[in-house]
Amino acid sequence: MAWAVVTGASSGIGRDIAKILSTKGYDLVLVARRGEKLEELSAMLSTNVEIVTMDLSISENCYSLFERCKSKDVEILVNNAGFGLFGEFCDTQLDTELKMIDLNVKSLHILMKLFLLEFKRKNKGKILNVASAAGFLPAGPFISTYYGTKAYVLNHTRGVAKELKKAGSSVTVSALCPGPVKTEFNAVAGGQFAMVGMDCEKVAEIAVEGLMKGKTVIVPGVIVKIGRFLTRFLPDSALAAAAYKFQGLKRE
């Protein structure tokens, strides 16, 4: 059976996507820093699992992961590893922000590039990049670096998807753009969503369904779909003001 590589698989969306892919018969390469969490997940799955414990914010590890997977028949890459950071830009730590950029953007870019070249060579494969509904907005006060990383993921995915379609390739790339989800995001980011997040398993189901259909942009939830539609009719200044007021995060 074909393999799927899932980064950030120790919790949240990555974990639940891995579960669904296993039920579909995919063998799995699970990647995260917390090996014990990956072991717990592996015990729940019915297909073959290879656990890779590494920090993907280190670029060299991304290349190492790809080399480790080259001998496998990988058909799916789920670029899910990432985190957020809440706070005013002048108050947040530069080192943490740079690590976020390395993980949310740089590692995703490297893995996407390496696996996509291989998928194009075989003319077979799917990539899911986990972005965010934040990527649709022009500004994200109090969590601006995170918003910037997710805008990159969304727009980069859209551009590459168009290139693949114009080239007649069977390979697809998709961007998952959820709103708040019930995961460990709040604890890591240092804030709390004001609105109730979607169920993580439901988001994962929608993500895998969209991935299999080759959808370029996957938006789970009616509220986020409505919000995305309304952003088309408001100027950037109004959206930035709304984001400032209704960010949905507060200091802990």
C-alpha positions in Angstrom: 0.0 0.0 0.0 1.0 3.6 -0.5 2.5 5.7 2.2 1.4 9.1 3.6 3.7 11.4 5.5 2.0 13.5 8.2 4.0 16.2 10.0 2.8 17.6 13.4 1.1 14.3 13.9 1.4 14.2 17.7 -1.9 16.1 18.3 -4.7 18.0 16.8 -5.5 18.1 13.1 -2.4 16.1 12.2 -3.2 13.3 14.6 -6.8 13.0 13.4 -5.8 13.2 9.7 -3.4 10.3 10.3 -6.2 8.3 11.9 -8.4 8.8 8.9 -5.7 8.0 6.4 -5.0 4.8 8.3 -8.6 3.7 8.0 -8.3 4.3 4.2 -5.4 1.8 4.1 -2.4 4.2 4.0 0.8 3.2 5.7 2.1 6.2 7.7 5.2 8.1 8.4 4.4 10.2 11.5 6.6 13.1 12.3 6.7 15.3 15.4 9.0 16.3 18.3 7.1 14.3 20.9 7.9 10.7 20.3 5.7 9.4 23.1 2.6 11.0 21.6 3.5 9.4 18.2 3.8 6.0 20.0 0.4 6.4 21.5 -1.1 7.3 18.1 0.7 4.4 16.4 -0.9 1.9 18.8 -4.4 3.1 17.6 -3.7 2.6 13.9 -4.3 -0.5 11.8 -1.7 0.1 9.1 2.1 0.1 9.1 3.6 3.1 10.9 7.1 4.6 11.0 7.8 7.1 13.7 10.2 10.0 13.1 10.9 12.2 16.1 12.5 15.5 14.9 12.1 19.2 15.0 11.2 20.4 11.5 12.0 24.0 12.3 15.6 22.9 11.6 16.0 22.9 7.8 18.4 20.0 7.7 15.8 17.8 9.3 13.4 18.4 6.4 16.0 17.1 3.9 16.7 14.2 6.2 13.0 13.3 6.4 12.7 13.4 2.6 15.7 11.1 2.1 14.2 8.7 4.7 11.0 8.5 2.7 12.4 8.3 -0.8 12.5 4.5 -0.8 8.7 4.4 0.1 5.8 4.7 -2.3 4.7 8.1 -0.8 1.5 9.4 -2.3 0.4 11.9 0.3 2.2 14.7 2.2 0.4 16.5 5.0 2.3 19.6 5.9 0.7 20.2 9.3 3.5 21.1 11.7 3.2 24.7 13.0 2.3 26.9 15.9 1.1 30.4 16.8 2.1 33.1 19.2 -0.2 35.7 20.8 0.8 39.1 21.9 1.7 42.6 20.7 4.6 42.5 18.2 6.8 44.7 20.4 6.3 42.4 23.3 6.8 38.9 21.7 10.1 37.2 21.6 12.0 37.5 18.3 13.6 34.0 18.7 10.2 32.5 19.0 8.8 34.4 16.0 11.8 33.3 13.9 11.3 29.7 14.9 7.6 30.0 13.9 8.6 31.3 10.5 11.1 28.5 10.1 8.4 25.9 11.0 5.2 27.4 9.5 6.9 28.6 6.3 10.4 27.4 5.6 10.0 23.8 6.6 6.7 23.5 4.7 8.3 25.1 1.7 11.2 22.7 1.7 9.1 19.6 2.1 6.6 20.7 -0.4 9.3 21.3 -3.0 11.1 18.0 -2.4 8.0 15.8 -2.4 6.3 17.7 -5.2 9.3 17.2 -7.6 9.1 13.4 -6.8 5.3 13.4 -7.3 5.6 15.2 -10.6 8.2 12.7 -11.8 5.7 9.9 -11.0 2.7 12.0 -12.1 1.0 10.9 -8.9 0.6 12.4 -5.5 -1.3 14.8 -3.2 -0.1 17.5 -0.9 -2.1 19.1 1.9 -0.7 22.3 3.4 -2.4 23.3 6.6 -3.0 27.1 6.4 -5.7 29.0 8.3 -8.8 31.2 7.7 -6.3 33.9 9.0 -4.7 33.7 5.5 -7.8 35.4 4.0 -7.4 38.5 6.1 -5.1 41.5 5.4 -4.0 41.9 9.1 -4.0 40.0 12.4 -3.3 42.3 15.3 -2.0 40.6 18.4 -1.0 37.5 16.3 0.4 39.2 13.3 3.4 36.9 12.6 1.2 33.8 12.6 -1.2 35.5 10.2 1.6 36.4 7.9 2.9 32.8 7.8 -0.6 31.4 7.0 -1.1 34.0 4.3 2.1 32.7 2.7 1.0 29.1 2.9 -2.4 29.8 1.4 -1.2 32.0 -1.5 1.9 29.8 -2.2 -0.4 26.8 -2.4 -2.8 28.6 -4.8 0.0 29.6 -7.1 1.5 26.1 -7.3 -1.9 24.5 -7.8 -2.6 26.7 -10.8 0.8 25.8 -12.3 0.1 22.1 -11.9 -3.4 22.4 -13.5 -2.1 24.4 -16.4 0.6 21.7 -16.9 -2.0 19.0 -17.0 -0.4 17.2 -14.0 -2.3 14.6 -12.0 -0.6 15.9 -8.9 -2.6 18.2 -6.6 -1.8 20.6 -3.8 -4.4 21.8 -1.4 -4.6 24.4 1.4 -6.7 23.7 4.5 -8.1 26.9 6.0 -9.9 26.3 9.2 -11.1 28.8 11.7 -10.7 28.1 15.5 -10.4 24.3 16.1 -10.3 22.5 19.5 -6.6 21.6 19.6 -3.5 22.5 21.7 -3.2 25.8 19.6 -4.4 28.0 22.4 -2.0 26.6 25.0 1.0 27.0 22.7 0.0 30.4 21.4 -0.6 31.8 24.9 -4.2 32.9 24.3 -7.7 31.8 24.1 -10.3 31.9 21.3 -13.4 33.9 22.2 -15.5 31.7 19.8 -16.0 28.0 20.2 -13.7 26.0 17.9 -14.8 23.3 15.5 -14.4 19.7 16.5 -10.9 18.6 15.4 -12.1 15.2 14.0 -14.7 16.9 11.8 -12.1 19.3 10.4 -9.8 16.4 9.7 -12.7 14.6 7.9 -13.4 17.6 5.7 -9.6 18.0 5.1 -9.1 14.5 3.8 -12.3 14.6 1.7 -11.1 17.8 0.0 -7.6 16.5 -0.4 -8.9 13.4 -2.2 -11.0 15.5 -4.5 -8.0 17.7 -5.3 -9.6 20.9 -4.0 -7.2 23.8 -4.0 -8.7 25.6 -1.0 -10.6 23.6 1.7 -12.6 25.7 4.2 -14.3 23.8 7.0 -17.4 25.2 8.7 -20.3 27.4 7.6 -19.2 30.4 9.7 -15.7 30.6 8.1 -17.2 30.2 4.6 -19.6 33.1 5.3 -16.7 35.2 6.7 -14.6 34.5 3.7 -17.4 35.6 1.4 -18.0 38.8 3.3 -14.3 39.8 3.2 -14.6 40.3 -0.6 -16.9 43.3 0.0 -15.0 45.1 2.8 -11.9 47.3 2.4 -8.6 46.2 4.1 -8.9 49.0 6.6 -12.3 47.7 7.8 -11.1 44.1 7.9 -8.0 45.1 10.0 -10.2 47.1 12.4 -12.6 44.1 12.7 -9.6 41.8 13.3 -8.3 44.1 16.0 -11.7 44.1 17.8 -12.8 40.5 17.2 -9.5 38.7 17.1 -10.9 36.0 19.4 -7.8 35.8 21.5 -7.0 37.4 24.9 -4.0 37.5 27.1 -3.7 34.7 29.6 
